[in-house]
Amino acid sequence: MSLVSDSALRRALARARDGKALDLTEAVVLLHARGEQLDALLDHASRVRDAGLKAAGREGVITYSRKVFIPLTRLCRDRCGYCTFATAPHKLESAFLSPDEVLEIARQGAAMGCKEALFTLGDRPEDRWHQAREWLDAHGYDDTLSYVRAMAILVLEETGLLPHLNPGVLSWRDLQRLKPVAPSMGMMLETTSRRLFEEKGQPHYGSPDKDPAVRLRVLEDAGRSNVPFTTGILIGIGETVEDRAESIFAVRKVAREYGGIQEVIVQNFRAKPDTAMRGLPDADLHELAATIAVARLVLGPRVRLQAPPNLVDSEYALMIRAGIDDWGGVSPLTPDHVNPERPWPQIDDLAARTAESGFDLRERLTIYPEYVRAGEPWLDPRLFAHVEALADPATGLAREDAVPQGRPWQEPDGGFAAAGRVDLHVEVDTTGRANDRRDDFDHVYGDWTALRERLGPIAASTPGDVRQALRRAEADPAGLTDAEAVALLGAEGEALDELAAIADALRAQAVGDEVTYVVNRNINFTNVCYTGCRFCAFAQRRTDADAYTLSLDQVADRAEEAWAAGATEVCMQGGIHPDLPGTAYFDIARAVKARTPGMHVHAFSPMEVINGASRTNLSVRDWLEAAKEAGVDSLPGTAAEILDDDVRWVLTKGKLPAKEWIEVITTAHEVGIPTTSTMMYGHVDHHLHWVRHIKLIRRLQEQTGGFSEFVLLPFVHTSAPIYLAGIARPGPTAQENRAVHALARILLHGAISNIQCSWVKLQDDLCRQVLRGGVNDLGGTLMEETISRMAGSENGSYKTISELREMVEVTGRPVRQRTTEYGSPTAERLAAAQASDGVCQSVRRILPMA
């Protein structure tokens, strides 16, 4: 360990004493503290810990979880130099524990008062070991995580123990699959050192799951998915002091931005026989104490901090002084399979040693009290009863007298009972929304300050040669470079008019002069949602004044009304309501088809597809095929926003990543379900994002041919949380709207024929301008448009056929009613639509006087 000067240590300690935020350099300095300086550091860390416990309502309490350790498989695709847990197939009787073996461990643990079932296993062993793949195939599981999910449900139903899952690296979609079966999950970050991962001979070399960037992404995805997550660092494996400090700061960044890090473990390396690192010295316990103390000061009072009690020898008091407030999981039954040479302390002895330092030892659940008490969105409704049976409602800690008992794991009751403000679709145009923002605005979307740091300044577009780009657009529309396309987005005055003229000529070449529209009805069946999209003013908690959920009959009633008014399409999307059953989307489609067999069901965004697939534990392909069978005719290509994760993770806390959107869309096309494509722009993005998004849409169309149209959706800012927080700009300018509609026509020429503008988001005059610049479609009459109206759009929630015709009339172009597929409706449909003017009577309300 390199030395630092006494003066540097004194300065850093003084800042810690005074409660000043430490920077990375100061943290590195403090990691060197020893002797009297270490004593001072521990005192400062203890004070921060004590303040956090007092604020949490459990002053003087250190917690632990009574658990059983279920080593589901010891096979792993990684080759870490210090690990004795992972082994080879020939050393095992079976690649995986059987369900009976899992249950035997869980039942014995329940009988001994345990409440947590810790599932630990190697990362994706089937990718390395054919024996693992063969075992899974023989037992009917697609992959290891499918078996983990099934065993978690088995333990919940048969024993009542709460699963805590440690299956290693997880994708965003994996987290969606597993969240409904486990109140918490975890994965050690270990270190951010790339040297330990990339250099031959280092402990993480040859272990794909130990890439620090991959592991940090898991922590972020867990936060985005509202999963209470345990992580930590491992010291003494060859990392530098600077690496340690950087790792702590990396954890802090995720904890601040998403609020999902429920505990941080600071674990010391212990050399083990029969490993590549058996000759290395153990991490010094005073070094461990200094690291814990610095972690406490950097992470702050709200983060729960743990040191494993079986790895600290007899230095319990030292670790408590360093700032821990939790001892982690302790088992009266099973060994620590990761550190088998280090037995757990007896719980009574641990309580006595904790009391010697002036603290009470209290049992917690695997999910920490803060998340128990918060409930949604951190705890899936399917786990409410299991957690409620074991938790003290006043504190969120474990009821120590509670006896775990098996309870059914099933979809929540209710789901489709009508609830809340079900007339919001008409009242949004009269009485309006109850509040301009949700009551949990300050925390449901993550930490706004951390979000600003992630975003940084929005890059300005680099001015380009607009004239040269215009000439290229005329000669080779789809061949524009990124730089040329960005230049066109900056076109103004005569150049903008010329850009529009080029686009309009391409429009005439592709689809002629007709301006089309569809008579349709939007049916947003619920606005209850906990995804945390920061641009969305539609989503509500179930208890909010504007929250609602429609019953299946109400959905079908609205579809029937729309059919009577001449509609050929219903567009159905809703919030990600945690109570809706896994079959909800199929039930909705069937209900509409049963009532109106001829109606085109255009329904369910890629986010809803992923939600449905996760809840039913189906693959995306199988889910889409089931949706098609249930009556879904096409999907809206919404939830795209900007298909760049750097933008998406600012716009939304928990919506699906870009690659998941692409997979859903391409798979839908492969199974014969066409989709639209969309782009929402003008918020925290810049022009290059728009260009790359449109070009990506073109590449997908060239691959699958499944897009019917491209819809441009300018950001509506007025009530959008990300605008109210001062992060997003107030939508695109009129110049940008004209330019991007024209550019979309140019870049998509020869691939997607139909370019649609959104009258909901644009004023009528601007719609007319983009119709002169490449647009050929106005979308639908909608009948009820609630999402944009909740965000502050002032263009109404429907337009009649007469209003659409009037809008287009001054352009001199003909107007035609179309079907979803851009065909012609039957004479009967046309007559019904003309009779109603394209809007059913129930949504027509007299608007208040201005």
Long-range contacts (C-beta under 8 A, 24 or more apart in sequence): 1-32, 1-241, 1-287, 2-32, 2-241, 3-32, 4-28, 4-29, 4-32, 9-33, 9-37, 13-37, 13-40, 13-41, 13-44, 16-41, 16-44, 16-45, 16-297, 17-44, 19-48, 22-294, 22-297, 22-298, 24-245, 24-246, 24-249, 27-245, 27-248, 27-249, 27-294, 27-297, 27-298, 28-241, 28-242, 28-245, 30-290, 30-293, 30-294, 30-297, 31-241, 31-244, 31-245, 31-290, 31-291, 31-294, 32-241, 32-290, 33-290, 33-293, 34-286, 34-290, 38-286, 38-289, 38-290, 38-293, 41-290, 41-293, 41-294, 42-289, 42-293, 42-318, 42-321, 42-322, 42-323, 43-321, 44-293, 44-297, 45-292, 45-293, 45-294, 45-296, 45-297, 45-321, 45-322, 45-323, 46-320, 46-321, 46-322, 46-323, 48-296, 48-297, 48-300, 48-301, 48-323, 49-296, 49-301, 49-305, 49-323, 49-324, 49-325, 51-301, 52-300, 52-301, 52-302, 52-303, 52-325, 53-301, 53-325, 55-301, 55-302, 56-302, 56-369, 56-370, 57-395, 58-362, 58-369, 58-395, 58-397, 60-358, 60-359, 60-360, 61-325, 61-359, 61-360, 61-361, 61-362, 62-320, 62-324, 62-325, 62-326, 62-327, 62-354, 62-359, 62-360, 62-361, 62-362, 63-304, 63-325, 63-326, 63-327, 63-361, 63-362, 63-363, 63-364, 63-397, 64-309, 64-326, 64-327, 64-328, 64-329, 64-330, 64-347, 64-350, 64-361, 64-362, 64-363, 64-364, 65-115, 65-116, 65-328, 65-329, 65-330, 65-363, 65-364, 65-365, 65-366, 65-398, 66-113, 66-114, 66-115, 66-116, 66-329, 66-330, 66-331, 66-332, 66-347, 66-363, 66-398, 67-109, 67-114, 67-115, 67-116, 67-117, 67-118, 67-164, 67-329, 67-330, 67-331, 67-366, 68-105, 68-106, 68-108, 68-109, 68-114, 68-116, 68-117, 68-118, 68-161, 68-331, 68-333, 68-334, 69-105, 69-118, 69-120, 69-329, 69-331, 69-334, 69-335, 69-336, 69-337, 70-97, 70-102, 70-105, 70-106, 70-117, 70-118, 70-119, 70-120, 70-151, 70-155, 70-334, 71-97, 71-120, 71-121, 71-337, 72-96, 72-97, 72-102, 72-119, 72-120, 72-121, 72-147, 72-148, 72-151, 73-97, 73-121, 73-122, 73-125, 73-132, 73-144, 74-121, 74-122, 74-337, 75-122, 75-125, 75-128, 75-129, 75-131, 75-132, 76-121, 76-122, 76-123, 76-125, 76-128, 76-168, 77-122, 77-123, 77-124, 77-125, 77-127, 77-128, 77-129, 77-208, 77-209, 78-122, 78-123, 78-168, 78-206, 78-207, 78-208, 78-209, 78-210, 79-205, 79-206, 79-207, 80-203, 80-204, 80-207, 80-210, 81-202, 81-203, 81-204, 81-205, 81-237, 81-275, 81-276, 81-277, 82-203, 82-237, 82-269, 82-271, 82-272, 82-275, 82-276, 82-277, 83-275, 83-338, 84-272, 84-273, 84-274, 84-275, 84-338, 84-340, 85-120, 85-122, 85-337, 85-338, 86-122, 88-129, 89-129, 89-131, 89-132, 94-135, 95-125, 95-129, 95-131, 95-132, 95-134, 95-135, 96-132, 96-135, 96-136, 96-139, 96-147, 99-150, 99-151, 99-154, 102-151, 102-154, 102-155, 103-154, 103-155, 103-158, 103-159, 105-333, 105-334, 106-155, 106-158, 106-159, 106-161, 107-158, 107-159, 108-333, 109-159, 109-161, 109-331, 109-333, 109-334, 110-159, 110-160, 110-161, 110-403, 110-404, 112-332, 112-333, 113-332, 113-400, 113-403, 114-161, 114-331, 114-332, 114-333, 114-404, 115-161, 115-162, 115-363, 115-365, 115-366, 115-390, 115-398, 115-402, 115-404, 116-161, 116-162, 116-163, 116-164, 116-329, 116-365, 116-366, 117-152, 117-155, 117-159, 117-161, 117-162, 117-163, 117-164, 118-164, 118-166, 118-329, 118-366, 119-148, 119-151, 119-152, 119-163, 119-164, 119-165, 119-166, 119-167, 120-166, 120-337, 120-338, 121-148, 121-166, 121-167, 121-168, 122-168, 123-167, 123-168, 123-169, 123-209, 124-168, 124-169, 124-209, 142-619, 145-170, 145-174, 145-177, 145-178, 146-617, 148-178, 149-177, 149-178, 149-181, 149-617, 152-178, 152-181, 152-182, 153-181, 153-409, 156-181, 156-383, 156-386, 156-406, 156-407, 156-409, 157-406, 157-407, 157-408, 157-409, 158-406, 159-404, 159-405, 159-406, 160-386, 160-389, 160-390, 160-404, 160-405, 160-406, 160-407, 161-404, 162-365, 162-366, 162-367, 162-383, 162-386, 162-387, 162-390, 163-366, 164-230, 164-329, 164-366, 168-209, 169-209, 169-214, 169-215, 169-218, 170-218, 170-221, 170-222, 171-221, 172-221, 172-224, 172-225, 172-656, 172-657, 172-660, 173-610, 173-614, 173-656, 173-660, 175-221, 175-222, 175-225, 175-227, 176-225, 176-610, 176-611, 176-614, 177-614, 177-617, 179-225, 179-226, 179-227, 179-380, 179-614, 180-380, 180-382, 180-383, 180-614, 180-615, 181-382, 181-383, 181-409, 182-383, 183-228, 183-365, 183-366, 183-367, 183-371, 183-379, 183-383, 183-386, 183-387, 184-227, 184-228, 184-229, 184-230, 184-262, 184-366, 184-367, 184-368, 184-371, 185-222, 185-227, 185-228, 185-229, 185-230, 186-229, 186-230, 186-231, 187-215, 187-218, 187-219, 187-229, 187-230, 187-231, 188-231, 188-232, 188-233, 188-234, 188-265, 188-267, 189-215, 189-216, 189-219, 189-231, 189-232, 189-233, 189-247, 189-250, 189-251, 190-215, 190-232, 190-233, 190-234, 190-237, 190-247, 191-233, 191-234, 191-237, 191-239, 191-243, 191-244, 191-247, 192-216, 192-243, 192-246, 192-247, 192-250, 193-238, 193-239, 193-240, 193-243, 193-246, 193-247, 195-243, 196-237, 196-238, 196-239, 196-243, 202-238, 203-237, 203-238, 203-276, 203-277, 216-250, 216-254, 219-251, 219-254, 219-261, 220-254, 220-257, 220-258, 220-649, 222-258, 222-260, 223-254, 223-257, 223-258, 223-259, 223-260, 223-261, 223-446, 223-653, 224-258, 224-532, 224-649, 224-652, 224-653, 224-654, 224-655, 225-260, 225-654, 226-260, 226-377, 226-378, 226-530, 226-532, 226-654, 227-260, 227-378, 228-260, 228-262, 228-367, 228-368, 228-371, 228-378, 228-379, 229-260, 229-261, 229-262, 230-261, 230-262, 230-263, 230-264, 230-265, 231-261, 231-263, 231-264, 231-265, 232-263, 232-264, 232-265, 232-266, 232-267, 232-306, 233-264, 233-265, 233-266, 233-267, 233-291, 233-295, 234-267, 234-268, 234-269, 235-266, 235-267, 235-268, 235-269, 235-283, 235-287, 235-288, 235-291, 236-268, 236-269, 236-280, 236-281, 236-282, 236-283, 236-284, 236-287, 237-269, 237-277, 238-280, 244-291, 244-294, 245-294, 245-298, 248-291, 248-294, 248-295, 248-298, 248-299, 249-298, 251-299, 252-298, 252-299, 252-300, 252-303, 253-450, 255-299, 255-303, 256-447, 256-449, 256-450, 257-446, 257-447, 257-450, 257-451, 257-454, 258-446, 258-447, 258-653, 259-443, 259-446, 259-447, 260-378, 261-303, 262-304, 262-367, 262-368, 262-370, 262-371, 263-303, 263-304, 263-305, 263-306, 263-326, 263-328, 263-368, 264-295, 264-299, 264-303, 264-304, 264-305, 264-306, 265-306, 265-307, 265-308, 265-328, 266-291, 266-292, 266-295, 266-305, 266-306, 266-307, 266-324, 267-307, 267-308, 267-311, 268-307, 268-311, 268-312, 270-311, 270-339, 270-341, 270-342, 272-339, 272-341, 285-312, 285-313, 285-315, 285-318, 286-318, 288-312, 288-319, 288-322, 289-315, 289-318, 289-319, 289-321, 289-322, 290-322, 292-319, 292-322, 292-323, 292-324, 293-322, 293-323, 295-323, 296-322, 296-323, 296-324, 297-323, 304-368, 308-336, 308-339, 309-344, 309-345, 309-350, 310-336, 310-339, 310-342, 310-343, 310-344, 310-345, 311-339, 311-342, 316-350, 316-353, 316-354, 316-356, 316-357, 317-353, 317-356, 317-357, 320-354, 320-357, 320-359, 321-357, 326-364, 327-354, 327-361, 329-366, 362-397, 362-398, 363-397, 363-398, 363-400, 364-396, 364-397, 364-398, 365-390, 365-391, 365-396, 365-397, 365-398, 368-396, 369-395, 369-396, 369-397, 370-396, 371-396, 372-396, 376-530, 376-541, 376-542, 376-578, 377-444, 377-530, 377-532, 377-578, 380-578, 381-412, 381-578, 381-579, 382-409, 382-410, 382-411, 382-412, 383-409, 384-412, 411-581, 411-582, 411-615, 412-578, 412-579, 412-581, 414-579, 415-579, 415-580, 415-581, 415-584, 416-549, 416-550, 416-551, 416-552, 416-580, 416-581, 416-584, 416-587, 417-549, 417-551, 418-549, 418-550, 418-551, 418-554, 419-542, 419-547, 419-548, 419-549, 420-528, 420-542, 420-546, 420-547, 420-548, 420-549, 421-545, 421-546, 421-547, 421-548, 422-548, 422-549, 422-550, 422-554, 424-527, 424-546, 424-548, 424-786, 425-524, 425-784, 425-786, 425-797, 425-843, 426-784, 426-797, 426-842, 426-843, 426-845, 428-786, 428-789, 428-790, 428-797, 429-789, 429-796, 429-797, 429-845, 429-847, 430-845, 430-847, 430-848, 433-537, 433-546, 433-719, 433-790, 434-544, 434-545, 434-546, 435-544, 435-545, 435-546, 436-719, 436-724, 437-537, 437-719, 437-721, 437-724, 438-539, 438-540, 438-541, 438-544, 438-721, 439-541, 439-544, 440-541, 441-721, 441-724, 444-530, 444-532, 445-532, 445-534, 445-653, 445-721, 445-722, 445-725, 446-532, 446-653, 448-725, 448-727, 451-534, 451-650, 451-725, 451-727, 452-727, 454-649, 454-650, 455-650, 455-684, 455-727, 458-684, 458-685, 458-686, 458-729, 459-686, 459-688, 460-686, 461-486, 461-489, 461-490, 461-686, 461-687, 461-688, 462-486, 463-487, 463-490, 464-490, 466-490, 466-491, 466-495, 467-495, 470-495, 470-498, 470-499, 470-502, 473-499, 473-502, 473-746, 474-502, 477-502, 477-506, 477-746, 477-747, 477-749, 477-750, 478-698, 478-746, 478-747, 478-748, 478-749, 478-750, 478-751, 480-746, 480-747, 482-688, 482-691, 482-692, 482-695, 485-691, 485-694, 485-695, 485-743, 485-747, 486-687, 486-688, 486-691, 488-739, 488-742, 488-743, 488-746, 489-687, 489-690, 489-691, 489-736, 489-739, 489-740, 489-743, 490-687, 490-739, 491-735, 491-739, 492-735, 496-735, 496-738, 496-739, 499-739, 499-742, 499-743, 499-773, 500-738, 500-742, 500-769, 500-772, 500-773, 500-774, 501-773, 502-742, 502-746, 503-741, 503-742, 503-743, 503-745, 503-746, 503-773, 503-774, 504-742, 504-745, 504-772, 504-773, 504-774, 506-745, 506-746, 506-749, 506-774, 507-745, 507-755, 507-774, 507-775, 507-776, 510-749, 510-750, 510-753, 510-776, 511-753, 511-754, 511-776, 513-813, 513-814, 514-776, 514-813, 514-814, 514-815, 514-816, 515-771, 515-776, 515-777, 515-778, 515-808, 515-811, 515-813, 515-814, 515-815, 515-816, 516-754, 516-776, 516-777, 516-778, 516-815, 516-816, 516-817, 516-818, 516-822, 517-777, 517-778, 517-779, 517-780, 517-781, 517-801, 517-804, 517-815, 517-816, 517-817, 517-818, 518-568, 518-569, 518-779, 518-780, 518-781, 518-817, 518-818, 518-819, 518-820, 519-565, 519-566, 519-567, 519-568, 519-569, 519-780, 519-781, 519-801, 519-817, 519-825, 519-829, 519-833, 519-838, 520-562, 520-567, 520-568, 520-569, 520-570, 520-571, 520-602, 520-780, 520-781, 520-782, 520-783, 520-820, 521-558, 521-559, 521-561, 521-562, 521-565, 521-567, 521-569, 521-570, 521-571, 521-781, 521-782, 521-783, 521-784, 521-840, 522-570, 522-571, 522-572, 522-573, 522-780, 522-782, 522-783, 522-784, 522-785, 522-786, 523-550, 523-555, 523-558, 523-559, 523-570, 523-571, 523-572, 523-784, 524-572, 524-573, 524-574, 524-575, 524-784, 524-786, 524-787, 525-549, 525-550, 525-555, 525-572, 525-574, 525-588, 526-550, 526-574, 526-575, 526-577, 526-580, 527-574, 527-575, 527-786, 527-790, 528-575, 528-577, 528-578, 528-579, 529-574, 529-575, 529-576, 529-577, 530-576, 530-578, 530-654, 531-575, 531-576, 531-607, 531-652, 531-653, 531-654, 531-655, 532-652, 532-653, 532-654, 533-651, 533-652, 533-653, 533-654, 533-655, 534-650, 534-651, 534-652, 534-653, 534-720, 534-721, 534-722, 534-725, 534-727, 535-641, 535-651, 535-652, 535-680, 535-683, 535-715, 535-720, 535-721, 535-722, 535-728, 535-791, 536-652, 536-720, 536-721, 536-787, 536-791, 537-718, 537-719, 537-720, 537-721, 537-790, 537-791, 537-792, 538-575, 538-786, 538-787, 538-790, 538-791, 539-575, 540-575, 542-577, 542-579, 546-790, 549-577, 549-579, 552-587, 552-588, 552-591, 553-591, 555-588, 555-591, 555-592, 556-591, 556-592, 556-594, 556-595, 556-596, 557-595, 558-784, 559-591, 559-592, 559-595, 559-596, 559-599, 560-595, 560-596, 561-840, 561-842, 562-596, 562-599, 562-783, 562-840, 563-596, 563-598, 563-599, 563-832, 564-832, 564-836, 564-840, 565-783, 565-832, 565-833, 565-836, 565-838, 565-839, 565-840, 565-841, 566-825, 566-829, 566-830, 566-831, 566-832, 566-833, 566-834, 566-835, 566-836, 566-838, 567-599, 567-781, 567-783, 567-833, 567-838, 567-840, 568-598, 568-599, 568-600, 568-819, 568-820, 568-825, 568-829, 569-599, 569-600, 569-601, 569-602, 569-780, 569-819, 569-820, 570-596, 570-599, 570-600, 570-601, 570-602, 570-603, 571-602, 571-603, 571-636, 571-780, 571-782, 572-601, 572-602, 572-603, 572-604, 573-603, 573-604, 573-605, 573-608, 573-636, 573-638, 574-608, 576-607, 576-608, 576-611, 581-615, 582-612, 582-615, 582-616, 583-616, 584-612, 585-612, 585-627, 585-630, 585-632, 586-612, 586-626, 586-627, 586-630, 587-630, 589-627, 589-630, 589-631, 589-632, 590-630, 590-631, 592-631, 593-630, 593-631, 600-633, 600-634, 600-819, 600-820, 600-821, 601-631, 601-632, 601-633, 601-634, 602-633, 602-634, 602-635, 602-636, 602-820, 603-632, 603-635, 603-636, 604-632, 604-635, 604-636, 605-635, 605-636, 605-637, 605-638, 605-639, 606-635, 606-637, 606-638, 606-639, 606-640, 606-656, 606-660, 606-661, 606-664, 606-665, 607-639, 607-655, 607-656, 608-639, 609-635, 609-664, 609-668, 610-656, 610-660, 610-664, 620-663, 620-664, 620-667, 621-667, 621-670, 621-671, 624-664, 624-667, 624-668, 624-671, 624-673, 625-671, 627-673, 628-671, 628-672, 628-673, 632-673, 633-673, 633-820, 634-673, 634-674, 634-675, 634-676, 634-708, 634-820, 635-664, 635-665, 635-668, 635-673, 635-674, 635-675, 635-676, 636-675, 636-676, 636-678, 637-665, 637-675, 637-676, 637-677, 637-678, 637-707, 637-711, 638-676, 638-678, 640-677, 640-678, 640-679, 640-680, 640-693, 641-679, 641-680, 642-679, 642-680, 642-681, 642-685, 642-689, 642-690, 642-693, 643-692, 643-693, 643-696, 643-697, 644-685, 644-689, 644-692, 644-693, 647-684, 647-685, 647-689, 650-684, 650-722, 650-727, 651-683, 651-684, 651-722, 662-696, 662-700, 665-700, 665-704, 665-706, 666-700, 666-703, 666-704, 666-706, 668-706, 669-704, 669-705, 669-706, 670-704, 673-706, 674-706, 674-707, 674-708, 674-821, 675-706, 675-707, 675-708, 676-707, 676-708, 676-709, 676-710, 676-711, 676-756, 677-701, 677-707, 677-709, 677-710, 677-711, 677-752, 678-710, 678-711, 678-712, 678-713, 679-710, 679-711, 679-712, 679-713, 679-744, 680-713, 680-714, 680-715, 681-712, 681-713, 681-714, 681-715, 681-732, 681-740, 682-714, 682-715, 682-729, 682-731, 682-732, 682-736, 683-715, 683-717, 683-720, 683-722, 683-723, 683-728, 683-729, 683-731, 684-722, 684-727, 684-728, 684-729, 690-740, 690-743, 691-743, 691-747, 694-743, 694-744, 694-747, 694-748, 695-747, 697-748, 697-752, 698-747, 698-748, 698-751, 698-752, 701-748, 701-751, 701-752, 702-751, 707-752, 708-754, 708-820, 708-821, 708-822, 709-752, 709-753, 709-754, 709-755, 709-756, 709-777, 709-822, 710-744, 710-748, 710-752, 710-754, 710-755, 710-756, 711-756, 711-757, 711-758, 711-779, 712-737, 712-740, 712-741, 712-744, 712-755, 712-756, 712-757, 712-758, 713-758, 713-761, 714-758, 714-761, 714-762, 716-761, 716-788, 716-791, 716-792, 716-793, 717-791, 717-792, 718-791, 718-792, 718-793, 719-790, 719-791, 719-792, 720-791, 720-792, 734-766, 734-769, 737-762, 737-766, 737-770, 738-766, 738-769, 738-770, 738-773, 741-770, 741-773, 741-774, 741-775, 742-770, 742-773, 742-774, 744-774, 745-773, 745-774, 745-775, 746-774, 754-822, 758-788, 759-795, 759-799, 759-804, 759-807, 760-785, 760-788, 760-789, 760-793, 760-795, 760-796, 761-788, 761-793, 761-795, 762-795, 763-795, 764-795, 764-807, 767-807, 768-807, 768-808, 768-810, 768-811, 771-808, 771-811, 771-813, 772-811, 777-818, 778-804, 778-807, 778-808, 781-838, 781-839, 783-839, 783-840, 783-843, 784-843, 797-843, 798-839, 798-843, 798-844, 799-838, 799-839, 800-837, 800-838, 800-839, 801-833, 801-834, 801-837, 801-838, 802-837, 804-838
